[in-house]
């Protein structure tokens, strides 16, 4: 089983190539930027927070996320909103023509 300390760098870096929250904070002159989390990352963090011996607060602090955000993702996950298949955008094909009707 993966521990939070290992997971902090491993999951985020492995899934998205991003650094953990404290790594970004250590870069001089870098302002805190809004982080976009993939559905896979959100599910991983929620699963980690739900694991035995873990807490939402610990996981949130380790990854630089507000605890309320993890609770919101948990609710979305329960409702099926974090399923990667459903989260993909669907586009409709349109044909454009100069012909007037």
C-alpha positions as a Markdown table, in Angstrom:
| # | Residue | x | y | z |
|---|---|---|---|---|
| 1 | Unk | 0.0 | 0.0 | 0.0 |
| 2 | Unk | 1.3 | 3.5 | -0.9 |
| 3 | Unk | 1.8 | 5.9 | 2.0 |
| 4 | Unk | 0.8 | 9.5 | 1.7 |
| 5 | Unk | 4.4 | 10.7 | 1.8 |
| 6 | Unk | 5.3 | 8.5 | -1.1 |
| 7 | Unk | 2.0 | 9.2 | -2.9 |
| 8 | Unk | 2.3 | 13.0 | -2.6 |
| 9 | Unk | 5.0 | 13.2 | -5.3 |
| 10 | Unk | 4.3 | 9.9 | -7.0 |
| 11 | Unk | 0.6 | 10.2 | -7.9 |
| 12 | Unk | 0.6 | 13.8 | -9.0 |
| 13 | Unk | 3.9 | 13.6 | -10.9 |
| 14 | Unk | 3.1 | 10.3 | -12.4 |
| 15 | Unk | -0.4 | 11.2 | -13.6 |
| 16 | Unk | 0.2 | 14.7 | -14.8 |
| 17 | Unk | 3.9 | 15.5 | -14.7 |
| 18 | Unk | 3.2 | 18.2 | -12.0 |
| 19 | Unk | 5.1 | 18.8 | -8.9 |
| 20 | Unk | 3.6 | 18.5 | -5.4 |
| 21 | Unk | 2.4 | 21.7 | -3.7 |
| 22 | Unk | 5.4 | 22.4 | -1.6 |
| 23 | Unk | 7.7 | 21.9 | -4.7 |
| 24 | Unk | 5.9 | 24.7 | -6.5 |
| 25 | Unk | 6.0 | 26.9 | -3.4 |
| 26 | Unk | 9.8 | 26.5 | -3.1 |
| 27 | Unk | 10.5 | 28.0 | -6.5 |
| 28 | Unk | 11.5 | 31.7 | -5.9 |
| 29 | Unk | 9.4 | 34.3 | -7.6 |
| 30 | Unk | 6.7 | 31.9 | -8.5 |
| 31 | Unk | 3.2 | 32.9 | -7.6 |
| 32 | Unk | 0.7 | 30.3 | -6.6 |
| 33 | Unk | -1.3 | 29.3 | -9.6 |
| 34 | Unk | -4.6 | 27.7 | -10.0 |
| 35 | Unk | -4.2 | 23.9 | -10.5 |
| 36 | Unk | -6.3 | 21.9 | -13.0 |
| 37 | Unk | -6.8 | 18.4 | -11.8 |
| 38 | Unk | -7.7 | 15.5 | -14.1 |
| 39 | Unk | -10.6 | 13.2 | -13.3 |
| 40 | Unk | -8.0 | 10.5 | -12.6 |
| 41 | Unk | -6.1 | 12.7 | -10.2 |
| 42 | Unk | -9.3 | 13.7 | -8.4 |
| 43 | Unk | -10.3 | 10.0 | -8.0 |
| 44 | Unk | -6.8 | 9.1 | -6.7 |
| 45 | Unk | -6.9 | 11.9 | -4.1 |
| 46 | Unk | -10.4 | 11.0 | -2.9 |
| 47 | Unk | -9.4 | 7.3 | -2.7 |
| 48 | Unk | -6.3 | 8.2 | -0.7 |
| 49 | Unk | -8.3 | 10.4 | 1.7 |
| 50 | Unk | -10.8 | 7.5 | 2.1 |
| 51 | Unk | -8.1 | 4.9 | 2.8 |
| 52 | Unk | -7.8 | 3.4 | 6.3 |
| 53 | Unk | -5.5 | 5.5 | 8.5 |
| 54 | Unk | -5.8 | 8.6 | 6.3 |
| 55 | Unk | -7.7 | 11.8 | 6.7 |
| 56 | Unk | -9.1 | 14.3 | 4.3 |
| 57 | Unk | -7.1 | 17.1 | 6.0 |
| 58 | Unk | -3.8 | 15.3 | 5.7 |
| 59 | Unk | -4.3 | 14.5 | 2.0 |
| 60 | Unk | -5.5 | 18.0 | 1.3 |
| 61 | Unk | -2.5 | 19.6 | 3.0 |
| 62 | Unk | -0.1 | 17.2 | 1.3 |
| 63 | Unk | -1.3 | 18.2 | -2.1 |
| 64 | Unk | -2.2 | 21.8 | -1.5 |
| 65 | Unk | -5.9 | 21.4 | -1.9 |
| 66 | Unk | -8.7 | 22.7 | 0.4 |
| 67 | Unk | -10.4 | 19.9 | 2.4 |
| 68 | Unk | -13.7 | 21.2 | 1.1 |
| 69 | Unk | -12.5 | 20.5 | -2.5 |
| 70 | Unk | -11.9 | 16.9 | -1.6 |
| 71 | Unk | -15.4 | 16.6 | -0.1 |
| 72 | Unk | -16.8 | 18.1 | -3.3 |
| 73 | Unk | -14.8 | 15.7 | -5.5 |
| 74 | Unk | -16.1 | 12.8 | -3.3 |
| 75 | Unk | -19.7 | 13.9 | -3.9 |
| 76 | Unk | -19.0 | 14.2 | -7.6 |
| 77 | Unk | -17.4 | 10.8 | -7.6 |
| 78 | Unk | -20.4 | 9.3 | -5.9 |
| 79 | Unk | -22.7 | 10.8 | -8.5 |
| 80 | Unk | -20.6 | 9.4 | -11.3 |
| 81 | Unk | -19.4 | 12.8 | -12.5 |
| 82 | Unk | -15.7 | 11.9 | -12.2 |
| 83 | Unk | -15.9 | 9.0 | -14.7 |
| 84 | Unk | -13.3 | 9.7 | -17.4 |
| 85 | Unk | -15.7 | 8.5 | -20.1 |
| 86 | Unk | -18.4 | 10.9 | -19.1 |
| 87 | Unk | -16.1 | 13.8 | -18.6 |
| 88 | Unk | -14.9 | 13.9 | -22.2 |
| 89 | Unk | -16.3 | 16.6 | -24.4 |
| 90 | Unk | -18.5 | 15.6 | -27.2 |
| 91 | Unk | -18.6 | 17.6 | -30.4 |
| 92 | Unk | -21.2 | 17.7 | -33.1 |
| 93 | Unk | -20.2 | 17.9 | -36.8 |
| 94 | Unk | -21.5 | 20.9 | -38.7 |
| 95 | Unk | -21.3 | 21.8 | -42.4 |
| 96 | Unk | -20.9 | 25.4 | -43.4 |
| 97 | Unk | -21.9 | 26.4 | -46.9 |
| 98 | Unk | -22.2 | 29.7 | -48.8 |
| 99 | Unk | -25.4 | 28.6 | -50.4 |
| 100 | Unk | -28.5 | 30.5 | -49.1 |
| 101 | Unk | -31.7 | 28.6 | -48.6 |
